[in-house]
Amino acid sequence: MKAKQGKVIIILVAVAVFAGILLASCAAPAYYMGTDDMVAEEAAMDAEYIYSNRSGVADAPEVDFGKEMLDGRVGESSLRHVIRTGSIELTVTDPREKISEVRVIVENSEGMISSSNIYEIRDGQYGANLTLRIPNVNFDPVMEQLQALGRARNVQTGTDDVTMQYIDLQSRLNNQQAQEERLVEILEMAETVEDVLEVERELFRIRGEIETMTAQMNHLQDQVSYATIYLNIREETIPTGGISPGAFENLGGRIGEAFIGSINFVLNAVSIAIIAFSALLPILLVLGITVILIVLLARRLSRRKKAAADGAFPGQE
């Protein structure tokens, strides 16, 4: 009897897995064709969304999204999940002061600065790179306020419509959760250890996929809810006709560095000369001994020739 029950449970697990795969593969087509009531009900569960049209993105009243889609009334008024991004290059006179003003603008818009980097371009000239996360509904006002802080150039904005990706992910997540519930019911019916282990393995796999999809959903919702603005701030350069107030800044320190650098250069040159001389010393010794031998030999030959010449003169007299 237990063997028969085990076979029945195994068959039920297989049917549940097959049904989950079938639902996942048919979720998107059913949604597009407007014939699956379950998909419409899942789509209607979306609570946070962005309504966009040609005039921009703003808050929209609550709408039965699934009913809208299935009734085919999405041409004029449609719900959209849109990721917005922007970038500004800003030239200012005092970057540190403007960064403080940027912080105030971000705080007033209920946003945050996710990353910041302040760097020195050259002596006395600074710049900064900031990444701002702003609520989507405040994107346009914040962009205008940032441009008013200095001389703005290369102002860019972009949108990425992820509505279909969002709905497809939500449908697949709902299907996995429904499959998890069926497996839990089957687990309660299991009587043997083998059946329990098999169902638990399948539950472990399904729950892992649910966790992955949930993380993807949270990331997507965060990207939709908060727009991203990349702000580059550069300090205005001093005209060539003006006098730089930093020309004599830290003059004593720079003179000391130059003097120490010169001493180091001389010491390095002397050390290189000593090393080169040490390397050439064996060759110089051989050459010196050779030259000395040649000179001695030449002198000896010269003396012999002179002696021979002196001996020849008396005979000639």
Protein Blocks (a to p, Z undefined) as FASTA:
>chain_A
ZZmmmmmmmmmmmmmmmmmmmmmmmmmmmmmnopafklmmmmmmpmbdcdddfkbccddd
dddfklmmmnopamlmccdddddddddddddfblmlmmmmmmmmmmmnopacfbdcdddf
bghiacddddddddfklmmmmmmmmmmmmccehiacddddfklmmmmmmmmmmmmmmmmm
mmmmmmmmpmbfklmmmmmmmmmmmmmmmmmmmmmmmmmmmmmmpccdddddddddddfk
bccfklmgoklmmmmmmmmmmmmmmmmmmmmmmmmmmmmmmmmmmmmmmmmmmmmmmmmm
mmmmmmmmmmmmmmmZZ
